[in-house]
Amino acid sequence: MSSGKSLKYLANSVWKGGLNGTGITISGGNVFKKGLPLEVPALARGVPDLKQDENKTNPEELVAAAHSACFTMTLSAILGAHKLSPKEIDTKGTLTLEKRPDGFKVSSIHLTCSGNVPGIDENKFKEYANMAKKNCPMSKLFNNNCDISLDAKLV
C-alpha cells in the first residue's frame, strides 16, 4: 500500500539515426543537464569484442551505475542506523548483457563492495551489505528479473 508520497525523476534521451547513430541523455537537475553522450552497446551492434567509446555511455552502464550508487547509499544508511560512520564505501556494479535467441537480456548484476568502517567486524559488515542488497530500491526493481550477487569486504 502506498503512503501517498512519491518522487518522480525525469531523464530524457534522444537518439538520431540507426543502430550506429548518436544519442544523448539529459537529466532534469544534476550533472547530466548538459547531456551524456550515448551509444548502443557493442554486443547489440554485433561487435562484442569492440571496446565501448570511453566518452560515451549506454543504458546498461547507467543501470550498473544506478544500482551501485543506490546500494552504497542504502548500506551507508544501514550502517548509520547502527551508529557506525563509514569513512568510505566503494561499490562497483557489473551488469551482464546477454544476446539470446529471443533478443538481449540483462542476466545479472554483480556488486563488489569494499568498506572502510571503523568499529565493525567483517561478518557484521557482510550482514549489513546483504541487507542493503536486498532492500535498496534498485535491487527491488531488478528482483526476479536478473541474478544479483554481492562480494563485500572490509578494507
C-alpha positions in Angstrom: 0.0 0.0 0.0 1.3 3.4 -0.9 1.8 6.1 1.7 0.7 8.7 -0.9 4.2 10.2 -1.0 6.4 9.8 -4.0 9.1 11.4 -6.0 9.5 11.5 -9.8 12.8 11.8 -11.6 13.0 12.9 -15.2 15.6 12.0 -17.7 15.3 12.5 -21.4 17.1 10.5 -24.1 17.3 11.5 -27.8 18.7 9.1 -30.5 19.4 10.1 -34.1 20.0 7.6 -36.8 20.1 3.8 -36.9 22.0 1.3 -34.8 25.2 3.2 -35.2 23.6 6.6 -34.7 24.2 9.1 -31.9 22.3 9.9 -28.8 22.3 11.9 -25.6 20.7 11.5 -22.2 19.8 14.7 -20.3 18.6 14.7 -16.7 16.5 17.4 -15.1 18.6 18.9 -12.3 22.0 17.4 -12.0 25.4 16.8 -13.7 23.7 15.3 -16.7 21.9 18.6 -17.5 24.3 19.3 -20.4 23.9 15.8 -21.7 25.7 12.5 -21.5 26.6 11.0 -24.9 25.2 7.6 -25.6 26.0 4.6 -27.8 24.5 1.2 -28.4 26.4 -1.5 -26.6 29.0 -3.2 -28.8 27.3 -6.6 -28.3 24.0 -5.2 -29.7 25.8 -3.7 -32.7 27.2 -7.2 -33.5 30.8 -6.4 -32.5 31.1 -8.0 -29.0 34.9 -7.6 -28.9 34.8 -3.9 -29.7 35.6 -1.7 -26.8 33.0 1.0 -25.8 33.9 4.6 -26.5 35.1 5.9 -23.1 33.5 9.3 -23.9 30.0 7.7 -24.2 27.8 5.5 -22.1 24.9 3.2 -22.7 21.7 2.2 -20.8 23.4 -0.8 -19.3 26.2 1.2 -17.8 23.7 3.7 -16.4 21.8 0.9 -14.8 25.0 -0.5 -13.3 25.9 3.0 -12.0 22.4 3.5 -10.6 22.5 0.1 -8.8 25.9 0.5 -7.3 25.1 4.1 -6.1 21.7 3.0 -4.7 23.3 0.0 -2.9 26.1 2.2 -1.5 23.7 4.8 -0.1 21.4 2.1 1.4 24.4 0.5 3.0 25.5 3.8 4.4 22.1 4.4 5.9 22.0 0.9 7.5 25.5 1.5 9.0 24.3 4.9 10.3 21.2 3.3 11.9 23.6 1.1 13.8 25.7 4.1 14.9 28.5 3.3 12.5 30.1 6.0 10.4 31.9 4.7 7.3 35.0 6.5 6.1 34.4 5.2 2.6 32.3 2.7 0.8 33.3 1.8 -2.8 30.9 -0.3 -4.8 31.4 -1.4 -8.4 28.4 -2.7 -10.3 29.0 -5.1 -13.2 26.0 -5.7 -15.4 26.0 -8.7 -17.8 24.1 -8.2 -21.0 23.5 -11.5 -23.0 22.4 -12.0 -26.6 19.8 -14.8 -26.6 17.8 -16.3 -29.4 14.8 -14.1 -28.4 16.8 -10.9 -28.0 19.0 -9.2 -25.4 18.6 -9.7 -21.7 20.3 -8.3 -18.6 21.1 -11.6 -17.0 23.0 -10.5 -13.9 24.3 -7.6 -11.9 27.3 -8.2 -9.6 28.1 -5.7 -6.8 31.7 -5.6 -5.5 31.8 -3.6 -2.3 34.7 -2.6 -0.1 34.2 -0.6 3.0 36.4 1.3 5.5 34.1 1.3 8.5 35.7 1.7 12.0 34.1 -0.3 14.8 32.6 -3.2 12.8 33.9 -6.7 12.1 33.9 -8.5 8.7 30.9 -10.7 9.4 28.7 -7.8 10.6 29.8 -5.7 7.6 28.8 -8.5 5.2 25.4 -8.9 7.0 24.7 -5.2 6.6 25.8 -5.3 3.0 23.4 -8.2 2.3 20.6 -6.2 3.9 21.4 -3.3 1.6 21.5 -5.6 -1.4 18.0 -6.9 -0.5 16.5 -3.5 0.4 17.9 -0.9 -2.0 15.2 0.3 -4.4 17.3 -0.7 -7.5 17.7 -4.3 -6.2 13.9 -4.4 -5.6 13.4 -3.2 -9.2 15.6 -6.0 -10.6 14.4 -8.7 -8.2 13.1 -11.7 -10.2 14.4 -10.2 -13.4 18.1 -11.0 -13.1 20.6 -12.5 -10.7 22.0 -10.1 -8.2 25.2 -11.1 -6.5 27.5 -9.4 -4.0 31.0 -9.6 -2.7 31.6 -7.4 0.3 34.7 -6.9 2.4 36.3 -4.5 4.9 39.5 -2.7 3.9 
